[in-house]
């Protein structure tokens, strides 16, 4: 989202996200297409929301990267980490 959006453009952007986000039951293809319209600078008046100047070097470009799922740590490692955190927490909570 462009930080230089007018309040009306920001409201249209937020409404689009709220109504079409795939996590909220929206169509993923329509969501991607709508975001592309926002980022390309499509005017709000032509039915497509978007900032006045589409900037390819925008700050939110990192969100366009594919999602990478990281495997869980093995069970013994998770137990060791939990034990270390417990020991550290107990040491911090003691009153001297």
N, C-alpha and C positions, 0 to 999 in steps of 0.2 A: 504494500500500500504506500502510495506516495505521501510523504508528510506534508506536502504543500497542497493538499486537496482542500476544496472549499467544504464548508459544513454539509452542504447538500450532496456533494459527491461522496463524502465520507459516509453519510447516512445511507446512500444508495449502495455503496460497497458493503457496508456492514449488513444491510438487509439482504443483499444477494448471498453473502456468506451464510447468514443465519438460515435462509430458506433453502439453500441448495447444497450445503456441505454433505458429503457422502456419509460422514459419521452421524448425521441427523436424518438419514434416509433419502438424501438427494441422489440424483443420477451422477456418477463420477465423470462421465463424458461431458455432460452439460456443465458440470462444475469447472472442469478444465477449460472448456471453451469460453465460459463466462469470465474466468480469470484472465484468459488470453485477451479478451476484449477490454478488460480493465487495464491491463498492462500495455496494450497497444495504443491506448489513448482514445478509445471510442467515446463519443460524447454521450452524456446522459440523456440528452434530448432526442437522440435517434433510437431510443429503446435499449441501447446498450450502455451500461454504466462504465465509467472509466476516468482515469485522471487526464487532465488536459495535455500533458506531455509524457508519452510513454518513454521511460528511460531503461535501456537494456542493462545498464550498470547499477541497477537499483539494489538497495540494501537487503531486500528479501529474496534475492536470487538463490540463496542457499536452500530455500524451501523447495526449489524445483528439482533437487537431487533425488534419485531413487531411494526408497526406504530400504535399509539394510537390517535384517533381523539377526541379532546376536544370540548364539546359543547360551543356555544357562551354564553356570559353572558346575563342575561335578559336586556331588553331595558332600564329600569330605571337605572340600575347599569352602563350601558355604557354611558348614558347621564350624570350621576354624575361624572364619571371618566373624561369625556370630559370637563365638567365645571371646575373641579379641575385643570386639565392641562392648561386650558385657563387662569385661575386666576394666576397660578404660572408663566406662560409665560409672562403675562402682568406685574407682579411684577418684573421679572428679566429684562425686556426690558426698564424700566424707568431709566432715567438719574437723579441722585441726585445732 
